Amino acid sequence: MSTLRNFSIKMLAASVLSVLGTSAMADDIHSALSNSKAWAELNLRYETAEEDNALEDASALTLRTRIGFSSGSVNGFSFTAEAEDSRIVLGQDEFTVGPTGFNVGEYSVIADPETTEVDQAFIQYKADKFTGRLGRQVIALDDHRFIGHVGWRQDRQTFDAISAKYNLSDNLELFYSYMYKRNRIFAEAADLDSKDHIVHASYMSKVGKFVGYAYLLEVDNDTDNALDTYGMSYDGKAKGEGVSWAYGGEYAIQSSEAGSGETATDFDASYLNAYVAATISGITAKIDYEILGSDDGLYGFATPLATLHKFNGWADLFLKTPEQGLKDLRVSLSGGLAGGKWLLAYHDFSADESSNGIDDLGSEINAQYTKKFAGKYNFGIKYGTYDSGDTKVDTNRFWMWIGTRF
């Protein structure tokens, strides 16, 4: 009888501990759900493209919808999921998206295919100065010149990756990511399996921000290939009497290898950027000089994971660097007007190393106005017009959009 009683007591104790443990876990789950958040984002955009070639002028009216959820934390772990959908509105579909097979060869390109897909889905662990993520995620570094989300397009770029960020101090941050899939902007039609290693370090000093990086990219397609880039950058600010200054520079070297045996290629190129900006009475004037170098006119410095629309003109004529390389002298003015922001920019393009009679790469003018209103909405209108040089064609692009997030 005593043995039976002891056994019963032990079973009861185990049951109580089990219930308490289950209760604690239930509390954690309840807390995570209570601290979770959900969001939705809408972006309606009208875009036109006119090119001086045989293609028909393009126009598109598209609506992007994103719906997301992020849980609270349980022992440092949380989960984020986000779905993205892009639809053609009111039958405005006179445009081409080549990789998806949509209206191929008929119209100028507007790279906003109809799609419904998982935009993000990752598990995150966060503790003290460390943050780790596993799964599909947005990764954007610095000004997006090398690694970005291409958020300008309706279907933005994300990566299937393992990433880790560690803050050694308030001023020093280290970031590493192994990216095993590039989810590009053409729905799933042009996604690429990869073996990309991203190493990035930034240090904020009293005189400005210093960054060093190594981007070691490889497409996982059973062929020999490598695109390795090593670089550093500096950004600083200063305040004078009645004027604020911003200035900086960046330099990188790159090697590109592809193929094997007699068909193998091996190129080297460099990147250089320098800028200075002055703000007086709310008006900012900026001069920016960028060189995407060439290897003897046979290869141009490549940035395949960048938010390319942000650089080298909004007409998108230089999403791929020409074999001659690219020099871009950009002069811009920006400021505020009627509660919004305006920007005017001029680009002068030329080859880094001319070849095949190509030296003058044309020029471009960009103009934009954006404004937030009613506390919840954003509106924008912008225009890019490109005048061709020894290559490309005259191109005009126009955008108008309205969006909200809640």
Secondary structure, DSSP 8 states (H G I E B T S, - for coil): -HHHHHHHHHHHHHHHHHHHHHHHHHHHHHHHHHT-EEEEEEEEEEEEEEESSSSB-EEEEEEEEEEEEE---BTTEEEEEEEEEEEEEEEEEE-BBGGGTBTTTTB-B-----EEEEEEEEEEEEETTEEEEEEEE----TTSSSS---TTSSS--EEEEEEEEEESSSSEEEEEEEEEEEE-SSTTTT-EEEEEEEEEEEEEETTEEEEEEEEEE-B-SSS-EEEEEEEEEEEEEEEETTEEEEEEEEEEEEEEEE--GGG-EEEEEEEEEEEEEEEETTEEEEEEEEEE-BSTTS-B---TTS-GGGSS-TT-TTSS--TT-EEEEEEEEEEEETTEEEEEEEEEEEEEEEETTEEEEEEEEEEEEEEEETTTEEEEEEEEEEE--SSS--EEEEEEEEEEE-
